Amino acid sequence: MSVRVIAVDRPEVPPCEMPDRFRHDIAYFMSVPGEGTVPALPTGEYWIELARARVWLDDGVFSVVSPLDSASKTEVELTEEQETWLSWLVAHGVERVRLSS
C-alpha cells in the first residue's frame, strides 16, 4: 500500500507517491503548527518549511531529538524515498501537504 502526498495550496502539482510508512516519517520533517510563521493547520495537514527541506536535501541527513533527553540529537541519513519526496517539495515550492490513501 502507498500514500499520496498532496500539495494543498498547489492543485496543479501532481501528488508524490510514497510508501505507507511515510505516514510516520513525515513527523520528522513537519514544523509545529502555530509556532513562528507556521500556520495552524487542520488535522491531517503538515507544514514543511521549504528552507529546511533544501538543507536536508543538500546535507542528505536530518536530525532526530531523543524523546528521553532533548539535549541529545542524532543525524539520520535520508532514505531514497525521503530524498525523492524532498526533491518534489523543493522543485514545486510546496510547504503545505496532506496525506491521502
C-alpha positions in Angstrom: 0.0 0.0 0.0 1.2 3.5 -0.6 0.3 7.0 0.4 -0.1 10.1 -1.8 1.4 13.4 -0.7 -0.8 16.2 -2.0 0.3 19.8 -2.3 -2.7 21.5 -0.5 -2.2 25.1 -1.9 -0.9 23.9 -5.3 -3.6 21.8 -7.0 -1.6 21.8 -10.3 1.2 19.9 -8.7 0.9 16.1 -9.2 0.9 14.1 -6.0 4.1 12.4 -4.8 3.7 8.6 -4.2 5.3 7.4 -1.0 5.4 4.0 0.9 2.8 3.6 3.6 5.4 4.0 6.3 5.8 7.7 5.3 2.7 8.3 7.5 5.1 8.0 10.4 8.2 9.5 8.7 6.5 12.9 8.0 6.7 13.7 11.7 10.5 14.0 11.4 10.1 16.8 8.9 7.0 18.7 9.9 7.1 22.1 11.6 4.9 22.6 14.7 1.7 24.4 13.7 1.3 27.8 15.3 5.0 28.3 16.1 6.8 31.2 14.4 5.5 31.7 10.9 3.9 28.2 10.7 0.1 28.5 10.3 -2.3 26.5 12.4 -3.5 23.6 10.2 -6.4 21.2 10.1 -5.9 17.7 11.3 -4.1 15.6 8.6 -2.2 18.5 7.1 1.5 19.2 7.6 3.8 22.2 7.1 7.4 21.6 5.9 9.5 24.7 5.7 11.0 25.0 2.3 14.3 26.4 3.5 14.7 23.4 5.9 13.7 21.0 3.1 16.5 22.4 0.9 19.1 21.9 3.8 18.0 18.3 4.4 18.2 17.6 0.7 21.6 19.2 0.4 23.0 17.6 3.5 21.4 14.2 2.9 20.5 13.9 6.6 18.0 15.2 9.2 18.3 15.4 12.9 16.2 13.5 15.4 15.9 14.6 19.1 15.8 11.8 21.7 12.4 11.6 23.4 14.3 10.7 26.6 16.8 13.6 26.5 16.0 16.7 24.5 19.7 17.7 24.6 20.6 14.5 22.6 20.3 14.6 18.9 21.4 12.3 16.2 21.6 12.7 12.4 19.8 10.1 10.3 20.6 9.6 6.6 17.7 10.2 4.2 16.2 7.2 2.6 15.9 7.2 -1.2 12.1 7.8 -0.8 12.6 10.7 1.6 15.1 12.2 -0.8 12.6 11.9 -3.7 9.9 13.5 -1.6 12.1 16.4 -0.5 13.1 16.9 -4.1 9.4 17.1 -5.1 8.8 19.7 -2.3 11.7 21.8 -3.4 11.1 21.5 -7.2 7.5 22.6 -6.8 7.9 25.1 -3.9 5.5 23.1 -1.7 5.2 23.7 2.1 1.7 22.6 3.0 0.8 19.0 2.4 -1.9 16.4 3.1 -1.6 12.6 3.0 -4.1 10.5 1.2 -4.6 6.8 0.6 
